């Protein structure tokens, strides 16, 4: 332990070591939450992009259907990129150590 207290070990080693895994989990949960929200709207909603998808599919408006899909992909990608950026800022040490190996 090199003379470190339990609190110091937690703050200096355990929490910083867990941050990359936590950020990866947050990124996955972000994508799945968007998917779940759209499916929820698709199944039982009265407003939202899921309802629009269902309307466009039922009316054979393929161009609008794919426009909504593209919009969802762009929103999800931008939010995931933002979360990755936050993760890189929170773990600046992690990327530099991995590049040296």
C-alpha positions in Angstrom: 0.0 0.0 0.0 3.1 2.2 0.3 1.6 4.0 3.3 -1.5 5.2 1.5 -4.7 5.4 3.5 -7.8 3.6 2.3 -9.3 6.9 1.1 -6.1 7.8 -0.8 -6.1 4.4 -2.6 -9.7 4.9 -3.5 -9.2 8.4 -4.9 -5.9 7.8 -6.6 -6.2 4.3 -8.0 -9.6 2.7 -7.8 -11.9 5.5 -9.1 -9.5 6.7 -11.9 -9.0 3.0 -12.9 -12.8 2.5 -13.2 -13.6 5.7 -15.2 -12.8 4.2 -18.7 -15.1 1.2 -18.0 -17.8 3.5 -16.7 -17.6 5.7 -19.8 -17.8 2.7 -22.1 -20.9 1.6 -20.2 -22.4 5.1 -20.5 -21.8 5.2 -24.2 -23.6 1.8 -24.7 -26.5 2.8 -22.5 -26.9 6.0 -24.4 -27.3 4.2 -27.7 -29.6 1.6 -26.2 -31.8 4.2 -24.5 -32.4 6.0 -27.8 -33.3 2.7 -29.4 -35.7 1.9 -26.5 -37.3 5.3 -26.7 -38.0 5.0 -30.4 -39.3 1.5 -30.0 -41.5 2.6 -27.1 -42.9 5.4 -29.2 -43.4 3.0 -32.1 -45.4 0.5 -29.9 -47.4 2.8 -27.7 -46.8 6.5 -28.3 -48.8 9.2 -29.9 -46.0 11.6 -30.6 -42.3 11.3 -31.5 -40.0 9.9 -34.1 -41.2 6.3 -33.5 -44.7 7.3 -34.4 -43.5 9.1 -37.5 -41.6 6.1 -38.5 -44.7 4.0 -38.2 -46.8 6.5 -40.2 -44.2 6.7 -43.0 -43.9 3.0 -43.2 -47.6 2.4 -43.3 -48.0 5.1 -46.0 -45.1 3.8 -48.1 -43.3 7.1 -47.8 -39.8 5.5 -48.0 -37.9 8.8 -48.4 -39.4 10.3 -45.2 -38.9 7.0 -43.4 -35.2 6.9 -44.2 -34.9 10.6 -43.4 -36.1 9.9 -39.9 -33.7 6.9 -39.6 -30.9 9.2 -40.8 -31.9 11.8 -38.3 -31.8 9.3 -35.4 -28.4 8.0 -36.5 -27.0 11.6 -36.6 -28.4 12.5 -33.2 -27.2 9.2 -31.6 -23.7 9.6 -33.3 -23.4 13.2 -32.1 -24.3 12.3 -28.5 -22.0 9.3 -28.5 -19.2 11.5 -29.8 -19.9 14.1 -27.1 -19.8 11.4 -24.5 -16.5 10.1 -25.9 -15.1 13.6 -25.8 -16.1 13.9 -22.1 -14.5 10.5 -21.5 -11.3 11.6 -23.1 -11.2 14.7 -21.0 -11.9 12.7 -17.8 -9.2 10.2 -18.6 -6.4 12.1 -20.4 -3.9 9.9 -18.7 -5.5 6.7 -20.1 -5.0 7.4 -23.8 -1.4 8.6 -23.4 -0.3 5.5 -21.5 -1.9 3.2 -24.0 -0.2 4.9 -26.9 3.3 4.4 -25.3 2.9 0.6 -25.0 
